[in-house]
Amino acid sequence: MEDLKAWIPEDMLEKFDFYNYNHAAEILSQSFASEFYGFLDALQAIQISVSDILTPGGNQSPTPPKFSVLLDPDGWKEIRISGDLLVKI
């Protein structure tokens, strides 16, 4: 977590769990600074309750619309990504 303090505000590190795989925070903050800090701003603004998390329904639960309200105006869209895993023995 020490390495994340350079890129993510301390109060957010206390509110959320962040994992920095292969220097993702450094790369995103430098190469896609507007998107990275815009996303952090959205995380700062979002209010998710335990009740929101426990409510079933997938995309119909209360949580996804809260993200949409914050991210859609900036052009963020939900997408599906699929891939194949090739294992050679």
C-alpha positions as a LaTeX table, in Angstrom:
\begin{tabular}{lrrr}
\hline
Residue & $x$ (\AA) & $y$ (\AA) & $z$ (\AA) \\
\hline
Met1 & 0.00 & 0.00 & 0.00 \\
Glu2 & 2.94 & 2.31 & 0.56 \\
Asp3 & 3.49 & 2.67 & $-3.18$ \\
Leu4 & $-0.14$ & 3.72 & $-3.70$ \\
Lys5 & 0.15 & 6.75 & $-1.42$ \\
Ala6 & 1.87 & 8.62 & $-4.23$ \\
Trp7 & $-1.12$ & 8.16 & $-6.53$ \\
Ile8 & $-4.23$ & 7.75 & $-4.37$ \\
Pro9 & $-5.32$ & 10.10 & $-1.56$ \\
Glu10 & $-4.92$ & 8.77 & 1.97 \\
Asp11 & $-8.64$ & 9.02 & 2.81 \\
Met12 & $-9.47$ & 6.85 & $-0.19$ \\
Leu13 & $-6.92$ & 4.24 & 0.87 \\
Glu14 & $-8.81$ & 4.05 & 4.16 \\
Lys15 & $-12.23$ & 3.82 & 2.47 \\
Phe16 & $-11.41$ & 1.29 & $-0.28$ \\
Asp17 & $-9.03$ & $-1.59$ & $-0.89$ \\
Phe18 & $-6.69$ & $-0.88$ & $-3.80$ \\
Tyr19 & $-4.36$ & $-3.38$ & $-5.43$ \\
Asn20 & $-1.59$ & $-2.23$ & $-7.72$ \\
Tyr21 & $-0.76$ & $-5.02$ & $-10.17$ \\
Asn22 & 2.23 & $-4.50$ & $-12.45$ \\
His23 & 2.41 & $-0.79$ & $-11.62$ \\
Ala24 & $-1.10$ & $-0.14$ & $-12.91$ \\
Ala25 & $-1.62$ & 2.96 & $-10.74$ \\
Glu26 & 1.58 & 4.54 & $-11.99$ \\
Ile27 & 0.79 & 3.75 & $-15.63$ \\
Leu28 & $-2.83$ & 4.89 & $-15.46$ \\
Ser29 & $-2.05$ & 8.07 & $-13.53$ \\
Gln30 & 0.60 & 9.10 & $-16.04$ \\
Ser31 & $-0.72$ & 7.80 & $-19.37$ \\
Phe32 & $-4.44$ & 8.30 & $-18.70$ \\
Ala33 & $-4.37$ & 10.98 & $-16.01$ \\
Ser34 & $-7.75$ & 12.51 & $-16.83$ \\
Glu35 & $-9.54$ & 9.16 & $-16.70$ \\
Phe36 & $-7.63$ & 7.96 & $-13.64$ \\
Tyr37 & $-8.31$ & 11.04 & $-11.55$ \\
Gly38 & $-11.88$ & 11.28 & $-12.86$ \\
Phe39 & $-12.48$ & 7.75 & $-11.65$ \\
Leu40 & $-10.95$ & 8.58 & $-8.27$ \\
Asp41 & $-13.26$ & 11.61 & $-8.06$ \\
Ala42 & $-16.25$ & 9.34 & $-8.71$ \\
Leu43 & $-15.10$ & 6.94 & $-6.00$ \\
Gln44 & $-14.77$ & 9.88 & $-3.60$ \\
Ala45 & $-18.34$ & 10.93 & $-4.33$ \\
Ile46 & $-20.09$ & 7.56 & $-4.25$ \\
Gln47 & $-22.04$ & 6.49 & $-1.20$ \\
Ile48 & $-22.69$ & 2.76 & $-1.00$ \\
Ser49 & $-24.39$ & 1.29 & 2.05 \\
Val50 & $-24.24$ & $-2.24$ & 3.41 \\
Ser51 & $-27.88$ & $-2.52$ & 2.40 \\
Asp52 & $-26.94$ & $-1.64$ & $-1.20$ \\
Ile53 & $-24.33$ & $-4.39$ & $-1.24$ \\
Leu54 & $-26.63$ & $-6.98$ & 0.30 \\
Thr55 & $-29.52$ & $-6.26$ & $-2.08$ \\
Pro56 & $-29.62$ & $-8.97$ & $-4.76$ \\
Gly57 & $-30.29$ & $-8.24$ & $-8.39$ \\
Gly58 & $-27.01$ & $-7.77$ & $-10.23$ \\
Asn59 & $-27.37$ & $-4.75$ & $-12.52$ \\
Gln60 & $-30.86$ & $-4.19$ & $-11.10$ \\
Ser61 & $-29.57$ & $-3.67$ & $-7.55$ \\
Pro62 & $-29.11$ & $-0.14$ & $-6.13$ \\
Thr63 & $-25.33$ & $-0.07$ & $-6.61$ \\
Pro64 & $-24.79$ & 0.06 & $-10.43$ \\
Pro65 & $-27.02$ & 3.12 & $-10.96$ \\
Lys66 & $-24.98$ & 5.01 & $-8.37$ \\
Phe67 & $-21.87$ & 4.45 & $-10.47$ \\
Ser68 & $-23.72$ & 5.31 & $-13.68$ \\
Val69 & $-24.87$ & 8.68 & $-12.34$ \\
Leu70 & $-21.27$ & 9.60 & $-11.60$ \\
Leu71 & $-19.46$ & 8.04 & $-14.56$ \\
Asp72 & $-21.88$ & 8.26 & $-17.52$ \\
Pro73 & $-21.63$ & 12.07 & $-17.86$ \\
Asp74 & $-17.88$ & 11.66 & $-18.44$ \\
Gly75 & $-18.43$ & 9.11 & $-21.20$ \\
Trp76 & $-17.78$ & 5.94 & $-19.20$ \\
Lys77 & $-19.79$ & 2.97 & $-20.47$ \\
Glu78 & $-20.19$ & $-0.58$ & $-19.27$ \\
Ile79 & $-18.70$ & $-3.13$ & $-21.64$ \\
Arg80 & $-18.18$ & $-6.85$ & $-21.64$ \\
Ile81 & $-14.77$ & $-8.27$ & $-22.34$ \\
Ser82 & $-14.15$ & $-11.90$ & $-23.15$ \\
Gly83 & $-11.01$ & $-13.80$ & $-23.88$ \\
Asp84 & $-9.58$ & $-17.23$ & $-24.40$ \\
Leu85 & $-6.96$ & $-18.88$ & $-22.27$ \\
Leu86 & $-4.41$ & $-20.97$ & $-24.10$ \\
Val87 & $-2.51$ & $-23.47$ & $-21.98$ \\
Lys88 & 0.43 & $-25.30$ & $-23.53$ \\
Ile89 & 1.77 & $-28.39$ & $-21.87$ \\
\hline
\end{tabular}
